[in-house]
Amino acid sequence: MTLKAILFDRTQPKNVSVEVLDQLLLPYTTKYIPIHTIDDGYSVINLMQVRGAPAIAIVGALSVLMEVQLLQNDSFVKAQIFYDASSFDAISTKLVERLDFLLCSRPTAVNLSNALSEIKTILTSASDLATFHTRLYEFVCLLIDDDLSNNVKMGNNGAQYLLQELQGEGFDQDFAVLTICNTGSLATSGYGTALGVIRSLWEDSKSKNASDKPLEKKRKVGAGNAKMTHVFPLETRPYNQGSRLTAYELVHDQIPATLIPDSSITYRIATSPLPIKAAFVGADRIVRNGDTANKIGTYQLALICKQFGIKFFVTAPKTTIDNITESGAGIVVEERKANEFKHVSGTVIDGKSGEPQLDSDGNPVSGKVGVAPVGVDVWNPAFDVTPHELIDGIVTEVGVFTKDSEGKFNLGELLG
Ligand SMILES: CSC[C@H]1O[C@H](OP(=O)(O)O)[C@H](O)[C@@H]1O
């Protein structure tokens, strides 16, 4: 098992290499795809071989770095016909076109747009290709390293906030949390956003469970004695990020979890053996008033949490903030192809053994099954938009933002 969505060998700044984990083949097959050009970046993002708002931005930026690295190679420049390499201005003009092309790979997640805007700024401020290449390398390394360090901060911020809230309510029991889609290491440079909070809650729970110390002397990550002891990840049809990716991460980390159908949320809450005290979800775009685009199904999860009095948290780094769009009405929601909904992709399972079928090379066999008639129309939005009224807190690396007495988020510190 591996949770490394992106392999970036940066030991030689002028000769880096990039590979991305093909997440369409998880959880049964681990296969990495090399990235050499912006076209490669566009393809793996558009096909959702790599997905997750922060990971999309990182892979997009890395694909630009790889293409610029090629443009520093004389034999490549002589052989290619794409760029007029006669001047840096000509290269820059073409590169801006290529950045705009890359942005179209997946329109809703703002992280890619934010990263490409930064790259354009670096490009316009550079005097020559070598200078741009160096600054681009530094930017991409910072993007990756900041994402990882911010995820750990965000995870601890969210965990401590929830545990303090529960302590304030006088709740000191074991509890469970809900999550949707995949917001873990497979969607970021590591640790994750909403799943990062769950990782921090689990660390707190283990420290409180440590049998070598009396309760009052245990190293508590979070306040009080309440402990998260179970996670209910939603399968997240139709791409199944929850069943194929989040469950994979939870099994990898040995965090107790029970995968549930999207349609069972209400009944699971109503019959849960453990009190469910919060839902942590990720984000693809948080706009100025706090309305949030996230995986399809998030909106209804927020509504159900409101009905049951369960705290609903959006978890995202500052790189997911859209500081231009005023409200959710301005968010473009990507619609995926009909066959991504009408066909279920996965690994072929042997009916007798229950194990993956293997090909002649011993690799698990991938396949698709149809679950809808050819002639039926479908609607397959990749995201929905949760109104800020249903969001109890926005967890970030800076802290947890909650609404004021008028029910409004004041995200000024995040909006730059
Ligand atoms: C930290 S990942 C954020 C976000 O991205 C996912 O969407 P997708 O798998 O389509 O890229 C999902 O909405 C996550 O919450």
PDBQT file of the ligand as one rigid body, heavy atoms in Angstrom, charges set to zero:
ROOT
HETATM    1  C1  LIG A 501      -8.525  17.839  -0.249  1.00  0.00    +0.000 C 
HETATM    2  S1  LIG A 501      -9.349  17.280  -1.672  1.00  0.00    +0.000 SA
HETATM    3  C2  LIG A 501     -10.581  18.434  -1.875  1.00  0.00    +0.000 C 
HETATM    4  C3  LIG A 501     -11.775  17.901  -2.661  1.00  0.00    +0.000 C 
HETATM    5  O1  LIG A 501     -11.438  17.348  -3.970  1.00  0.00    +0.000 OA
HETATM    6  C4  LIG A 501     -12.286  16.193  -4.198  1.00  0.00    +0.000 C 
HETATM    7  O2  LIG A 501     -12.863  16.184  -5.471  1.00  0.00    +0.000 OA
HETATM    8  P1  LIG A 501     -12.257  15.228  -6.646  1.00  0.00    +0.000 P 
HETATM    9  O3  LIG A 501     -12.007  13.877  -6.043  1.00  0.00    +0.000 OA
HETATM   10  O4  LIG A 501     -13.345  15.243  -7.704  1.00  0.00    +0.000 OA
HETATM   11  O5  LIG A 501     -11.002  15.922  -7.111  1.00  0.00    +0.000 OA
HETATM   12  C5  LIG A 501     -13.364  16.312  -3.161  1.00  0.00    +0.000 C 
HETATM   13  O6  LIG A 501     -14.349  17.254  -3.532  1.00  0.00    +0.000 OA
HETATM   14  C6  LIG A 501     -12.531  16.802  -1.982  1.00  0.00    +0.000 C 
HETATM   15  O7  LIG A 501     -13.299  17.236  -0.906  1.00  0.00    +0.000 OA
ENDROOT
TORSDOF 0
